């Protein structure tokens, strides 16, 4: 790589922990301020879920009942945006 090129540092995603409750799986996500190093000398202030970015993976199967509680510890309003992918 040339002096003008650097690889971005991208962390691995962790699986979200859950509690099995009557009728489904219960996940709790906490939105909070965090920091992410993206280059050797560059760290950004970011929003994280459960201390990581990207946030934890919520793995469920079609037909599963899922409960997600989001606790907002940020100083501003936030929204949760999710995507689904199939195996």
C-alpha positions in Angstrom: 0.0 0.0 0.0 1.2 3.5 -0.7 1.6 6.2 1.9 -1.9 7.5 0.8 -3.7 4.2 1.4 -4.6 2.7 4.7 -6.9 -0.3 5.5 -9.9 0.6 7.6 -10.1 -1.2 10.9 -13.4 -3.0 11.2 -14.3 -5.0 14.3 -16.0 -8.3 14.4 -19.7 -8.5 15.4 -20.7 -10.5 18.4 -23.9 -12.5 18.8 -26.4 -10.8 21.1 -27.2 -12.5 24.3 -30.8 -13.2 25.1 -33.1 -14.7 27.7 -35.6 -17.4 26.7 -39.0 -16.1 28.0 -42.4 -17.6 27.7 -43.3 -17.3 24.0 -40.0 -16.1 22.6 -36.5 -14.6 23.0 -35.9 -11.4 24.9 -33.0 -9.2 23.8 -31.8 -6.0 25.5 -29.8 -3.4 23.6 -28.3 -0.4 25.2 -27.5 2.6 22.9 -24.6 4.6 24.3 -21.7 6.9 23.3 -18.5 5.1 22.2 -15.3 5.5 20.3 -14.1 3.6 17.2 -10.6 3.6 15.9 -10.9 3.5 12.1 -7.3 4.3 11.1 -4.0 4.0 13.0 -4.2 7.6 14.2 -8.0 8.3 13.8 -10.6 7.6 16.4 -14.2 8.8 16.0 -16.9 9.5 18.6 -19.8 7.1 17.6 -23.0 5.5 18.9 -22.7 1.9 20.0 -25.1 -0.9 21.0 -24.1 -3.0 24.0 -20.6 -1.4 23.8 -19.9 -2.4 20.1 -20.2 -1.1 16.6 -21.5 -2.7 14.6 -24.0 -3.7 17.3 -24.5 -7.4 18.3 -26.0 -9.8 15.8 -29.6 -10.9 16.7 -29.9 -14.4 15.3 -33.4 -15.8 15.1 -35.3 -18.1 12.8 -38.4 -17.3 10.7 -41.5 -17.7 12.9 -39.6 -17.0 16.2 -41.2 -14.5 18.5 -38.7 -11.8 19.4 -38.8 -9.1 22.1 -36.2 -6.3 21.9 -35.9 -3.6 24.6 -33.8 -0.6 23.7 -32.4 1.5 26.5 -31.2 4.9 25.2 -28.2 6.2 27.2 -27.4 8.8 24.6 -28.0 12.5 25.1 -30.3 12.5 22.0 -33.1 10.6 20.6 -32.3 7.5 18.6 -33.9 4.8 16.4 -33.2 1.2 15.9 -32.8 0.1 12.2 -32.5 -3.6 11.5 -31.9 -5.8 8.4 -32.7 -9.4 7.8 -30.6 -11.9 5.8 -31.3 -15.5 5.1 -28.9 -18.4 5.5 
